[in-house]
């Protein structure tokens, strides 16, 4: 059995059905990453949350109707929306019932088929926990009702159009071979291979080496969800020359392992590095889970106090529920598309990470080089990064198994928080400056630093509560942000302090550096060159944005401006389903 540490958040959130099923999705995220289950990694975990919330959104609004209180249309094209069963009343009770059916359908579809690569015990545990979460929903679920069947039908339409199909590569890497040579992503020297069980049910059969590269084909084969300009979300090549040298020098000091003499990272920077990590960690999961957790805090702080989820006839309750459904669908669809387009760029450029770049900065590291008299300035063949933490295990930190540029964290975080900024400004609950700061402040305790998560002294025991397992406990830190704009900044910057990203992986640092050569305050930063609708296909590469933040901002802006309707690719299913 898997003992999940409790989630700490304000009571009452899950009384709203949409927030309960969001909670289930987030729990399945950390469960699957703890048991090596399906839909793992940043791309697929973002996609399943996008599918979950998009299915709930369309089931809910197809029942409640687009004319009530200005509710938006469905993502599905009007002609494709399943007709309501005869006699179905357009009530919040029925809308929630259809939404619940859609949620269960997606959860079962995405997590019900378990890979043979995990043990029988893990398979049984995943199934038990999934059913336990579904059974934990308070209201009665009438699976025989017409409105429930309607929700199932809507979810299946969404899954048919957007779920990864059997035989498609998804995040798999079969057939991919990384390139060799200077600047190219490849196996990191600290952990070039992982040892995995030959037979997960028979440990006595031993281990075998495995190389893992996450999602090399995902960006070019996964269907977009809601962007209207797929060709427009591209990036300029990462900068070379003086900017590359400056980025190398910075991460060498700010991102190094604690015991290295040249590591200059301050305690607050180390806190930020770990705070935003969520690198598929045991009992924690991936970044899309973290951004949803923060969104829950912000949305709850801005809820209408007149709404009461126990009284579904109140106008305030209907309006508040609709806001939650719309917000979480927009944010999770934006993150799903952020994963697709960030990974398309990652494997278009295939840039190495700092661990390889710093260790091999001297050209003599190339096998065919004639050699150098001394190691080049900036090179450090023995450098180690702080690294992405393998929290709640006894394993060493690691470098994510995919190229550096652009940063996935920067792209996911910017997409999610920009959607939230646009949404709350639109409903009159926030003041937001376009491409600037806002007044959406929040405080949040990351599960990386909650006073429970730890670096274990021995292997993790799933049969024992984490609090009963020996190891170095991470200090409880509650971090407060004055705005979502500042959160976008720190989330992106945190990856430099882990030593797993270059600064240009996040954004163009000409936007962030003041005239005195130091970094501006987050509220003073304006990100340049964010997506422009229908940018010419032949635009000069140098005129495109740099880094994950403008990429994520642009994806969010695109989806927001279009109203989150089915992408152009969805009108051409024979093309949308094709892949190379």
GUDREN-282234 format. One record per residue (C-alpha): residue number from 1; x, y, z negated. Coordinates in steps of 0.5 Angstrom, whole numbers, m for minus. Layout:
BEGIN
R    k      X      Y      Z
R  NUM      X      Y      Z
...
***
This chain:
BEGIN
R    k      X      Y      Z
R    1      0      0      0
R    2      2      7      1
R    3      2     12     m5
R    4      0     19     m2
R    5      2     25     m6
R    6     m4     29     m7
R    7     m5     35     m3
R    8     m6     42     m7
R    9    m11     47     m4
R   10    m17     51     m7
R   11    m23     47     m9
R   12    m29     47     m4
R   13    m25     47      3
R   14    m27     40      5
R   15    m35     41      3
R   16    m35     44     10
R   17    m35     38     15
R   18    m30     41     20
R   19    m25     42     14
R   20    m26     35     12
R   21    m25     32     19
R   22    m19     37     19
R   23    m16     34     13
R   24    m17     27     15
R   25    m13     29     22
R   26     m8     32     17
R   27     m7     26     13
R   28     m7     21     19
R   29     m1     25     21
R   30      3     24     15
R   31      1     17     14
R   32      3     15     21
R   33     10     18     20
R   34     10     14     14
R   35      9      8     17
R   36     12      8     24
R   37      5      8     27
R   38      2     11     34
R   39      1     19     36
R   40      8     20     32
R   41     13     26     34
R   42     11     33     35
R   43      8     33     42
R   44      3     27     40
R   45      2     29     33
R   46      0     36     36
R   47     m4     33     42
R   48     m8     28     37
R   49    m10     34     33
R   50    m12     38     39
R   51    m16     32     42
R   52    m20     32     35
R   53    m22     39     34
R   54    m24     40     42
R   55    m28     34     41
R   56    m31     37     35
R   57    m32     44     38
R   58    m36     41     44
R   59    m40     37     40
R   60    m42     42     35
R   61    m43     48     40
R   62    m47     43     45
R   63    m52     42     39
R   64    m52     49     36
R   65    m52     52     43
R   66    m48     58     46
R   67    m54     63     45
R   68    m54     63     37
R   69    m50     69     34
R   70    m45     69     40
R   71    m43     62     39
R   72    m38     61     45
R   73    m39     56     51
R   74    m36     49     50
R   75    m29     47     53
R   76    m32     42     58
R   77    m35     45     64
R   78    m43     46     64
R   79    m44     41     69
R   80    m41     35     65
R   81    m44     37     58
R   82    m48     31     56
R   83    m55     33     55
R   84    m58     33     48
R   85    m63     28     46
R   86    m70     29     47
R   87    m73     33     41
R   88    m66     34     38
R   89    m67     41     34
R   90    m61     46     34
R   91    m60     46     27
R   92    m53     46     23
R   93    m55     39     20
R   94    m55     36     27
R   95    m49     40     29
R   96    m45     38     24
R   97    m47     30     25
R   98    m45     31     32
R   99    m39     34     30
R  100    m38     28     25
R  101    m39     23     30
R  102    m34     26     35
R  103    m29     26     30
R  104    m29     19     28
R  105    m29     17     35
R  106    m23     21     36
R  107    m19     18     30
R  108    m21     11     31
R  109    m19     12     39
R  110    m12     15     37
R  111    m10     11     31
R  112    m14      5     32
R  113    m10      1     37
R  114     m3      0     33
R  115      3     m2     36
R  116      6     m9     35
R  117     13     m6     33
R  118     10     m4     26
R  119      9    m10     21
R  120      3    m13     19
R  121      3    m10     12
R  122      4     m3     16
R  123     m2     m5     20
R  124     m6     m7     15
R  125     m5     m1     11
R  126     m6      4     16
R  127    m13      1     18
R  128    m15      1     11
R  129    m13      8     10
R  130    m16     11     16
R  131    m23      7     14
R  132    m22     10      7
R  133    m22     17      9
R  134    m28     16     14
R  135    m32     13      8
R  136    m29     19      4
R  137    m34     24      8
R  138    m39     26      3
R  139    m46     26      7
R  140    m49     20     10
R  141    m47     18     17
R  142    m53     15     21
R  143    m49     12     27
R  144    m56     10     30
R  145    m58     17     30
R  146    m59     20     37
R  147    m55     26     35
R  148    m49     21     33
R  149    m49     18     39
R  150    m49     25     43
R  151    m43     27     39
R  152    m39     20     41
R  153    m41     21     48
R  154    m38     28     48
R  155    m32     26     45
R  156    m31     20     50
R  157    m31     25     55
R  158    m26     29     52
R  159    m22     23     51
R  160    m23     21     58
R  161    m20     27     61
R  162    m14     29     56
R  163    m12     23     52
R  164     m6     19     54
R  165     m8     13     58
R  166     m5      6     58
R  167      1      6     63
R  168      3     13     62
R  169      9     15     59
R  170      7     20     54
R  171     12     21     49
R  172     16     15     51
R  173     23     15     54
R  174     24      8     58
R  175     28     10     64
R  176     31     16     61
R  177     38     17     61
R  178     41     23     58
R  179     47     27     62
R  180     54     27     60
R  181     58     33     61
R  182     59     40     57
R  183     52     43     55
R  184     48     37     56
R  185     44     34     51
R  186     46     27     49
R  187     47     22     43
R  188     49     26     37
R  189     55     24     34
R  190     53     24     27
R  191     47     18     28
R  192     48     16     36
R  193     44     10     35
R  194     38      8     30
R  195     38      1     27
R  196     31     m2     27
R  197     28     m9     25
R  198     29    m14     30
R  199     22    m17     28
R  200     18    m12     23
R  201     15    m18     19
R  202     22    m22     19
R  203     27    m18     15
R  204     32    m24     15
R  205     32    m23     23
R  206     37    m17     22
R  207     37    m10     26
R  208     38     m8     33
R  209     41     m2     35
R  210     36      3     39
R  211     37     10     42
R  212     31     14     42
R  213     29     21     46
R  214     23     24     45
R  215     18     26     50
R  216     23     27     56
R  217     17     26     61
R  218     11     29     57
R  219     12     36     59
R  220     11     34     67
R  221      6     28     66
R  222      1     30     60
R  223     m5     34     62
R  224     m6     41     60
R  225    m12     43     55
R  226    m14     50     56
R  227     m8     54     59
R  228    m10     57     66
R  229     m4     59     69
R  230      1     52     68
R  231      6     55     73
R  232      7     61     69
R  233      9     59     62
R  234     16     58     64
R  235     23     61     61
R  236     29     64     63
R  237     35     59     63
R  238     39     60     56
R  239     44     65     56
R  240     51     64     57
R  241     57     68     56
R  242     58     73     50
R  243     51     71     47
R  244     52     64     47
R  245     59     65     44
R  246     55     70     38
R  247     50     64     37
R  248     55     59     36
R  249     59     63     31
R  250     52     65     28
R  251     50     57     27
R  252     57     55     25
R  253     56     59     19
R  254     49     59     17
R  255     47     52     19
R  256     53     48     16
R  257     53     43     11
R  258     53     45      4
R  259     60     43      3
R  260     64     46      9
R  261     68     52      7
R  262     65     56     13
R  263     58     55     11
R  264     55     62      9
R  265     48     61      8
R  266     45     64      3
R  267     40     60     m2
R  268     34     64      1
R  269     36     62      8
R  270     36     55      5
R  271     30     55      2
R  272     27     58      9
R  273     30     52     13
R  274     27     47      8
R  275     20     50      7
R  276     19     50     15
R  277     22     43     16
R  278     16     38     17
R  279     21     34     22
R  280     16     28     22
R  281     18     26     14
R  282     16     21     10
R  283      9     23      7
R  284     10     30     10
R  285      9     29     18
R  286     10     34     23
R  287     10     42     24
R  288      3     42     27
R  289      1     39     20
R  290      4     45     17
R  291      1     50     21
R  292     m6     47     20
R  293     m5     47     12
R  294     m3     55     13
R  295     m9     56     17
R  296    m13     53     12
R  297    m11     58      7
R  298    m12     64     11
R  299    m18     62     14
R  300    m21     60      6
R  301    m18     67      4
R  302    m22     70      9
R  303    m29     66      9
R  304    m36     70      8
R  305    m37     69      0
R  306    m45     69      2
R  307    m44     62      6
R  308    m46     56      2
R  309    m44     49      5
R  310    m49     46      1
R  311    m55     50      4
R  312    m54     49     12
R  313    m60     54     13
R  314    m57     60     11
R  315    m55     65     17
R  316    m48     66     13
R  317    m47     59     13
R  318    m48     58     20
R  319    m44     63     22
R  320    m38     61     17
R  321    m38     54     20
R  322    m38     56     27
R  323    m32     61     26
R  324    m28     55     22
R  325    m30     50     28
R  326    m28     55     33
R  327    m21     58     30
R  328    m19     51     29
R  329    m20     48     36
R  330    m17     54     39
R  331    m11     54     34
R  332    m10     46     35
R  333    m11     46     43
R  334     m6     52     43
R  335     m1     48     40
R  336     m3     42     44
R  337     m1     46     50
R  338      5     49     47
R  339      8     42     46
R  340      7     40     53
R  341     10     47     56
R  342     16     47     51
R  343     18     40     53
R  344     17     41     60
R  345     23     47     59
R  346     27     42     54
R  347     28     37     59
R  348     29     42     65
R  349     35     45     62
R  350     37     39     57
R  351     41     44     53
R  352     45     40     47
R  353     44     42     40
R  354     49     46     36
R  355     52     39     33
R  356     55     37     40
R  357     56     44     42
R  358     61     46     36
R  359     64     40     36
R  360     66     40     43
R  361     66     47     44
R  362     74     46     46
R  363     74     44     53
R  364     79     38     51
R  365     73     34     49
R  366     71     33     56
R  367     74     26     58
R  368     77     29     65
R  369     80     36     62
R  370     88     37     62
R  371     88     38     55
R  372     89     45     51
R  373     95     47     46
R  374     90     49     41
R  375     83     48     39
R  376     79     54     42
R  377     76     59     37
R  378     69     57     35
R  379     70     50     36
R  380     70     45     30
R  381     71     38     32
R  382     69     36     25
R  383     63     41     24
R  384     56     38     21
R  385     50     41     20
R  386     45     42     14
R  387     40     38     19
R  388     33     36     19
R  389     31     33     12
R  390     29     26     12
R  391     25     28      6
R  392     23     22      1
R  393     28     17      3
R  394     35     16      2
R  395     37     17      9
R  396     42     23     11
R  397     39     29     15
R  398     39     28     23
R  399     38     32     29
R  400     32     32     33
R  401     32     27     39
R  402     31     32     44
R  403     34     38     47
R  404     35     44     44
R  405     32     50     48
R  406     27     52     47
R  407     25     51     40
R  408     19     47     39
R  409     18     50     32
R  410     18     57     35
R  411     13     55     40
R  412      8     51     36
R  413      8     56     30
R  414      8     62     35
R  415      2     59     39
R  416     m2     57     32
R  417     m1     64     29
R  418     m2     68     35
R  419     m9     65     36
R  420    m11     66     29
R  421     m8     74     29
R  422    m13     75     35
R  423    m19     71     32
R  424    m19     75     26
R  425    m18     81     29
R  426    m24     79     34
R  427    m29     78     28
R  428    m27     84     24
R  429    m23     81     19
R  430    m16     83     20
R  431    m12     89     23
R  432     m7     87     29
R  433     m2     91     33
R  434     m1     88     40
R  435      5     84     40
R  436      7     87     33
R  437      5     86     26
R  438     m1     85     22
R  439     m4     85     15
R  440     m6     77     15
R  441     m2     76      9
R  442     m2     69      5
R  443      2     65      0
R  444      3     57      1
R  445      7     52     m2
R  446     11     47      3
R  447     11     40      1
R  448     18     40      3
R  449     19     44     m3
R  450     13     42     m8
R  451     16     40    m14
R  452     15     33    m12
R  453     18     31     m6
R  454     25     29     m7
R  455     32     26     m4
R  456     32     19     m6
R  457     37     15    m10
R  458     35      9     m6
R  459     30      6     m1
R  460     23      9     m1
R  461     18      4     m5
R  462     11      5     m2
R  463      8      1     m8
R  464     10      6    m13
R  465      8     13    m13
R  466     13     18    m11
R  467     14     21    m18
R  468     16     15    m21
R  469     22     14    m16
R  470     29     16    m18
R  471     32     22    m14
R  472     34     29    m13
R  473     27     33    m14
R  474     26     39     m9
R  475     24     45    m13
R  476     17     48    m13
R  477     17     54     m9
R  478     11     58     m7
R  479     13     63     m1
R  480      9     69      0
R  481      9     73      7
R  482      6     80      8
R  483      3     78     15
R  484      3     72     20
R  485      8     76     25
R  486     13     75     19
R  487     11     68     19
R  488     13     67     26
R  489     19     70     25
R  490     22     66     19
R  491     19     59     22
R  492     23     60     28
R  493     29     63     25
R  494     29     57     20
R  495     32     52     25
R  496     38     56     25
R  497     39     55     18
R  498     38     48     19
R  499     44     48     24
R  500     39     44     29
R  501     38     50     34
R  502     41     56     37
R  503     38     63     36
R  504     36     64     43
R  505     32     57     42
R  506     27     62     38
R  507     27     68     42
R  508     31     74     46
R  509     36     77     41
R  510     36     83     44
R  511     29     84     42
R  512     31     83     34
R  513     38     86     34
R  514     38     94     32
R  515     43     99     34
R  516     47     97     28
R  517     48     90     30
R  518     44     87     25
R  519     37     84     25
R  520     31     88     25
R  521     26     87     19
R  522     21     82     22
R  523     15     87     22
R  524     20     92     27
R  525     21     86     32
R  526     17     86     39
R  527     18     80     43
R  528     19     82     50
R  529     17     79     57
R  530     11     75     54
R  531      7     71     59
R  532      4     75     64
R  533     m2     72     68
R  534     m1     69     75
R  535      6     71     75
R  536      9     71     82
R  537     12     64     83
R  538     18     66     86
R  539     20     71     80
R  540     27     72     79
R  541     29     67     73
R  542     33     72     69
R  543     26     76     69
R  544     23     70     65
R  545     22     70     57
R  546     27     67     53
R  547     26     62     47
R  548     20     59     44
R  549     17     65     41
R  550     15     68     47
R  551     13     62     50
R  552      8     60     44
R  553      5     67     44
R  554      4     67     52
R  555      0     60     51
R  556     m4     63     46
R  557     m6     69     50
R  558     m7     65     56
R  559    m12     61     52
R  560    m15     66     48
R  561    m16     71     55
R  562    m20     65     58
R  563    m24     63     52
R  564    m21     56     52
R  565    m25     53     58
R  566    m22     47     61
R  567    m16     48     65
R  568    m16     49     73
R  569    m13     42     73
R  570    m19     39     70
R  571    m23     40     76
R  572    m18     36     80
R  573    m18     29     76
R  574    m14     25     81
R  575     m9     30     81
R  576     m9     31     73
R  577     m9     24     72
R  578     m3     23     77
R  579      5     23     74
R  580     11     21     77
***
